[in-house]
Amino acid sequence: MNNNLTSNQARWGMTIHMAALAGLLMPLALVLGPLLVWMLKKGDDDFFDVQGKKAINFQLTILLIAFLMFLLAAVIRPLLAPAFMVLLTGIVFAIIAGIMIRKEGDFDYPFSLHLIK
């Protein structure tokens, strides 16, 4: 664990990112999970605010890409499988981010729209 983070920061930072695992239950929960934890913790520490914005922005990006691919899949059937893969990518990166927060203290997603600043 990064020595600059308290165990509380590391635990809740990891939780913010891993809350996207709720997306396994329904795709919209990719965003709603991190959003809920972020709303609860953002006022407690600037670290939580930053991590919440990173998680939500990435998961919104994933959801937007998947949604567009599902729409296109109505016309181009082979896009259906890649659309599900995009959603799975959101889950995988949420796990990676949670682990990296715990180990390194920070994680930057490889791509993300910055919708929440």
DRENRODREN-646212 format. One record per residue (C-alpha): residue number from 1; residue in one letter; x, y, z. Coordinates in nm, 4 decimals. Layout:
BEGIN
[r NUM, "A", [X, Y, Z]]
...
# end
This chain:
BEGIN
[r 1, "M", [0.0000, 0.0000, 0.0000]]
[r 2, "N", [0.1119, 0.3517, -0.0719]]
[r 3, "N", [0.2557, 0.5032, 0.2475]]
[r 4, "N", [0.0888, 0.8351, 0.1701]]
[r 5, "L", [-0.2608, 0.6890, 0.2093]]
[r 6, "T", [-0.4275, 0.5975, 0.5332]]
[r 7, "S", [-0.5883, 0.2544, 0.5472]]
[r 8, "N", [-0.9275, 0.4301, 0.5404]]
[r 9, "Q", [-0.8362, 0.6173, 0.2216]]
[r 10, "A", [-0.7079, 0.3011, 0.0545]]
[r 11, "R", [-1.0146, 0.1007, 0.1560]]
[r 12, "W", [-1.2697, 0.3592, 0.0413]]
[r 13, "G", [-1.0707, 0.4502, -0.2708]]
[r 14, "M", [-1.0727, 0.0835, -0.3672]]
[r 15, "T", [-1.4442, 0.0604, -0.2852]]
[r 16, "I", [-1.5286, 0.3536, -0.5128]]
[r 17, "H", [-1.3719, 0.1788, -0.8122]]
[r 18, "M", [-1.4884, -0.1729, -0.7247]]
[r 19, "A", [-1.8475, -0.0556, -0.6786]]
[r 20, "A", [-1.8672, -0.0799, -1.0580]]
[r 21, "L", [-1.8878, -0.4571, -1.0073]]
[r 22, "A", [-2.2565, -0.3935, -0.9471]]
[r 23, "G", [-2.2589, -0.3732, -1.3268]]
[r 24, "L", [-2.2602, -0.7510, -1.3245]]
[r 25, "L", [-2.6214, -0.7266, -1.2057]]
[r 26, "M", [-2.7292, -0.4601, -1.4544]]
[r 27, "P", [-2.5240, -0.2466, -1.6953]]
[r 28, "L", [-2.6392, 0.0904, -1.5568]]
[r 29, "A", [-2.4932, -0.0094, -1.2188]]
[r 30, "L", [-2.1459, 0.0294, -1.3739]]
[r 31, "V", [-2.1986, 0.3990, -1.3082]]
[r 32, "L", [-2.4506, 0.3878, -1.0237]]
[r 33, "G", [-2.2228, 0.1836, -0.7933]]
[r 34, "P", [-1.9284, 0.4265, -0.8019]]
[r 35, "L", [-2.1685, 0.7224, -0.8047]]
[r 36, "L", [-2.3353, 0.6104, -0.4834]]
[r 37, "V", [-2.0063, 0.5547, -0.2977]]
[r 38, "W", [-1.8636, 0.8816, -0.4342]]
[r 39, "M", [-2.1710, 1.0758, -0.3202]]
[r 40, "L", [-2.1353, 0.9289, 0.0285]]
[r 41, "K", [-1.7596, 0.9895, 0.0650]]
[r 42, "K", [-1.6624, 1.2875, -0.1565]]
[r 43, "G", [-1.7043, 1.5391, 0.1246]]
[r 44, "D", [-1.4854, 1.3393, 0.3637]]
[r 45, "D", [-1.1585, 1.3703, 0.1714]]
[r 46, "D", [-1.0327, 1.5241, -0.1552]]
[r 47, "F", [-0.8819, 1.1841, -0.2420]]
[r 48, "F", [-1.2305, 1.0284, -0.2505]]
[r 49, "D", [-1.3568, 1.3120, -0.4685]]
[r 50, "V", [-1.0761, 1.2614, -0.7230]]
[r 51, "Q", [-1.1106, 0.8822, -0.7290]]
[r 52, "G", [-1.4880, 0.9046, -0.7610]]
[r 53, "K", [-1.4641, 1.1355, -1.0596]]
[r 54, "K", [-1.2112, 0.9058, -1.2259]]
[r 55, "A", [-1.4281, 0.5981, -1.1722]]
[r 56, "I", [-1.7528, 0.7634, -1.2811]]
[r 57, "N", [-1.5993, 0.9259, -1.5903]]
[r 58, "F", [-1.4502, 0.5951, -1.7039]]
[r 59, "Q", [-1.7664, 0.3943, -1.6411]]
[r 60, "L", [-1.9787, 0.6593, -1.8180]]
[r 61, "T", [-1.7414, 0.6319, -2.1140]]
[r 62, "I", [-1.7775, 0.2529, -2.1144]]
[r 63, "L", [-2.1559, 0.2751, -2.0865]]
[r 64, "L", [-2.1765, 0.5280, -2.3702]]
[r 65, "I", [-1.9600, 0.3159, -2.6025]]
[r 66, "A", [-2.1561, 0.0001, -2.5194]]
[r 67, "F", [-2.4900, 0.1787, -2.5699]]
[r 68, "L", [-2.3842, 0.3063, -2.9119]]
[r 69, "M", [-2.2619, -0.0396, -3.0081]]
[r 70, "F", [-2.5914, -0.1976, -2.8968]]
[r 71, "L", [-2.7795, 0.0565, -3.1105]]
[r 72, "L", [-2.5595, -0.0214, -3.4090]]
[r 73, "A", [-2.6028, -0.3935, -3.3404]]
[r 74, "A", [-2.9678, -0.3527, -3.4349]]
[r 75, "V", [-2.8428, -0.2930, -3.7885]]
[r 76, "I", [-2.5045, -0.4676, -3.7812]]
[r 77, "R", [-2.5567, -0.7899, -3.5827]]
[r 78, "P", [-2.1868, -0.8767, -3.5392]]
[r 79, "L", [-2.1478, -0.5722, -3.3097]]
[r 80, "L", [-2.3533, -0.7389, -3.0378]]
[r 81, "A", [-2.0660, -0.9494, -2.9000]]
[r 82, "P", [-1.8166, -0.6588, -2.8956]]
[r 83, "A", [-2.0743, -0.4465, -2.7112]]
[r 84, "F", [-2.0814, -0.7047, -2.4316]]
[r 85, "M", [-1.7008, -0.7097, -2.4364]]
[r 86, "V", [-1.6980, -0.3333, -2.3797]]
[r 87, "L", [-1.9143, -0.3790, -2.0692]]
[r 88, "L", [-1.6813, -0.6543, -1.9509]]
[r 89, "T", [-1.3874, -0.4168, -2.0027]]
[r 90, "G", [-1.5506, -0.1743, -1.7582]]
[r 91, "I", [-1.5674, -0.4521, -1.4973]]
[r 92, "V", [-1.2084, -0.5639, -1.5557]]
[r 93, "F", [-1.0708, -0.2106, -1.5285]]
[r 94, "A", [-1.2723, -0.1492, -1.2113]]
[r 95, "I", [-1.0996, -0.4498, -1.0538]]
[r 96, "I", [-0.7579, -0.3358, -1.1755]]
[r 97, "A", [-0.8214, 0.0173, -1.0453]]
[r 98, "G", [-0.9277, -0.1122, -0.7040]]
[r 99, "I", [-0.6173, -0.3266, -0.6740]]
[r 100, "M", [-0.3893, -0.0439, -0.7882]]
[r 101, "I", [-0.5434, 0.2003, -0.5406]]
[r 102, "R", [-0.4725, -0.0501, -0.2631]]
[r 103, "K", [-0.1153, -0.1166, -0.3829]]
[r 104, "E", [0.0002, 0.2099, -0.5402]]
[r 105, "G", [-0.2418, 0.4709, -0.4084]]
[r 106, "D", [-0.3613, 0.5896, -0.7496]]
[r 107, "F", [-0.4792, 0.4683, -1.0879]]
[r 108, "D", [-0.5419, 0.6459, -1.4159]]
[r 109, "Y", [-0.7734, 0.4746, -1.6620]]
[r 110, "P", [-0.6252, 0.4362, -2.0114]]
[r 111, "F", [-0.9082, 0.6318, -2.1768]]
[r 112, "S", [-1.1991, 0.8266, -2.0430]]
[r 113, "L", [-1.4228, 1.1165, -2.1296]]
[r 114, "H", [-1.3988, 1.3841, -1.8610]]
[r 115, "L", [-1.7669, 1.4523, -1.8160]]
[r 116, "I", [-1.7482, 1.5240, -1.4420]]
[r 117, "K", [-1.4768, 1.7718, -1.3518]]
# end
